[in-house]
Amino acid sequence: MKKLLISLVLAFAINAQAQVVEKIEPASWWIGMEMNTVEFMVHGKDISQLVAESTTLEVLKSEGLESPNYLFVTATVPVDAKVGDHTLVFRNTKGKKVGRLSVALGLRADGSASRKGFSSADFIYLITPDRFRNGDASNDQVKGMLEGPNREFIGGRHGGDLAGIIESLDYFEKMGISSLWLNPVLENNMETYSYHGYAMTNLYNVDPRYGTNEQYKELADKAKEKGIGIIMDQVANHIGSLHPWMSDLPSEDWVNQWPEFTQTNHMKVSRFDPHAAEVDRKQFTDGWFVETMPDLNQRNEKLARYLIQNSIWWVEYLGLHGIRMDTWSYPDKQFLADWTKAILDEYPNFNIVGEEWVSDPSLISYWQAGTTKMDDYTSYLPSVMDFLLQSALIEGLNGESGWRSSMTKIYESLANDYMYSDVNNIMIFPDNHDMSRIYTQLNEDFDKWKMAMTLFFTTRGTLQFYYGTEILMSNPGTSDHGVIRSDFPGGWKGDAVNAFTGEGLTAQQKEAQEYIRVLAHLRKKSCALNSGELLHFIPQEEVYVYFRTFEQENIMVVANRNKEGKTIDLARFSQGLKGATSGENLITEEKVDLSRGAIEVGPMETLILWVK
């Protein structure tokens, strides 16, 4: 009998010790949020049956799922709550206290709820952090991180970090950049190819090889002092296969599971196809990108809540200027609406852009809020990405002249704007981290590159620019992403070429960099160029003419793709000229006489004229 009692006591002790609460997400929140009821994910050992309580937070419920190691605690933050740590106490089914965790409550920054997101007035600079600048070599190798530095390997980690981006703020300011979009910097503890950031293994912590959460906040704060906002690259569609969830899923339906690895078919049109088979639609949304990127199931309400809270947490913590959501159309469709609405309920003037990589404007415009749709789906997404214009511009500049001007490709692309509800809230871009550099796409033709840049800086939309495009970075002979995302010269000690100082740049690279700086500042101070109405004329004989107007400011753009100069008869453009008799070349500051009824434009030249 004595032995039996000892055994029972030991069994009880072991069982009691087994219930250990270890981690809570989010670990902090703010007083006075629109979302004042938070669902905390608690992780530990055998905790799914525990009950949480608090004397300062209003705990509504404690729930477990299939895994015994997760507990979801829903609690309301009182409007009169005190700033500081608030304790959650956890009790087992017998009422015994088995653990406690703290949640930190803070005050919101002044004007947080009314913050304004990025707009067409911004010049957005996209950075792949690992490849931009290494400001702190001590974090290149971090204990516990599976992949170490290997700058010799194009697909390896090269050491760029948040400290390097902070060091570059003066460069951004000089170049006229007003927003920074960073490819993901959250923990990506994968064995290989972890530098790109899109296979995250922790959604609340910065990867230590980039720095810390505090450094991320430091970057956001210091950038704001220079009038530069931060746009966060987020991913709701998938995680990395080494995320802790994958070794202990909260529930079987936390990710989309298949009997064997099944890749998405990438057929975005299946979302809309009235004849589509359900098996094809399911494979598009539920299939995985690659084996190392498990596909999240946003139909799971607790996962959906986790992702929504995570996004709001980062907006508030960093004081974000915007969010770019990766692979927009792949997650659950209703989740996308719920996620966007929750963020905009919290921040009504915020901006979010979704990546929908297709060249069909009907598929892109469907996702923008306020557009006419073929169904009753309500989208709240403010901004979409204009992949069609990017490809049309390349085709227009590279195409052969024929009975119809090749430049008509650009015209036709913009003619589709009737499908969009807000044409200036469409993100335009010469290139990005997933495609060949525009200088390569234009066969390293500097005249075409210069024309392309002028067109992008003067047409409608919100302009995004990839790091290094200003110094003609290219990827000749390969489409390998590691080459496309090459190191920015001067970002590492000992670099022979330094784009920050100009040392080692060729004369043409310096000219290109200066031209971008001039265009950026011109667009920044011109309401017509950054947010005006667009009036354009069908290109003729490889000459494309359009106007941007805002109140009394009227700017005429004349792009001549010919290798010889042209005399342009102005009679056809009377609607845009509005009786103007003079103009000023905004690049050269030369005066232009319009009263003669014709102007001259040089070979492969684009004029930007303020007409009066």
Sequence and secondary structure as in RCSB ss.txt:
>XXXX:A:sequence
MKKLLISLVLAFAINAQAQVVEKIEPASWWIGMEMNTVEFMVHGKDISQLVAESTTLEVLKSEGLESPNYLFVTA
TVPVDAKVGDHTLVFRNTKGKKVGRLSVALGLRADGSASRKGFSSADFIYLITPDRFRNGDASNDQVKGMLEGPN
REFIGGRHGGDLAGIIESLDYFEKMGISSLWLNPVLENNMETYSYHGYAMTNLYNVDPRYGTNEQYKELADKAKE
KGIGIIMDQVANHIGSLHPWMSDLPSEDWVNQWPEFTQTNHMKVSRFDPHAAEVDRKQFTDGWFVETMPDLNQRN
EKLARYLIQNSIWWVEYLGLHGIRMDTWSYPDKQFLADWTKAILDEYPNFNIVGEEWVSDPSLISYWQAGTTKMD
DYTSYLPSVMDFLLQSALIEGLNGESGWRSSMTKIYESLANDYMYSDVNNIMIFPDNHDMSRIYTQLNEDFDKWK
MAMTLFFTTRGTLQFYYGTEILMSNPGTSDHGVIRSDFPGGWKGDAVNAFTGEGLTAQQKEAQEYIRVLAHLRKK
SCALNSGELLHFIPQEEVYVYFRTFEQENIMVVANRNKEGKTIDLARFSQGLKGATSGENLITEEKVDLSRGAIE
VGPMETLILWVK
>XXXX:A:secstr
 HHHHHHHHHHHHHHHHH EEEEEESSEEETT S  EEEEEEEEES TT EEE SSSEEEEEE  SSTTEEEEEE
E  TT  SEEEEEEEE TTS EEEEEEEEEE   TT TT     TT EEEEE GGGT  S GGGSS TT S  B 
TTSTTSB    HHHHHHTHHHHHHTT  EEEE   B    SSS TT  S S SSSB TTT  HHHHHHHHHHHHH
TT EEEEEE SSB  TTSGGGGS SSGGGB   SS  B    GGGGT TT  HHHHHHHHHSBSSTTS BB TTS
HHHHHHHHHHHHHHHHHHT SEEEESSTTSS HHHHHHHHHHHHHH TT  EEE    S HHHHHTTBTT   SS
S    B EEE HHHHHHHHHHHHS   SS TTHHHHHHHHGGGG S GGGEEE S  TTS  HHHHTTT HHHHH
HHHHHHHHSSSEEEEETTGGGT   TT   HHHHT   TTSSTT S  TTT TT  HHHHHHHHHHHHHHHHHHH
 HHHHH EEEEEEEETTEEEEEEEETTEEEEEEEE SSS EEEE GGGHHHHTT  EEEETTT  EEE TTSEEE
E TT EEEEEE 
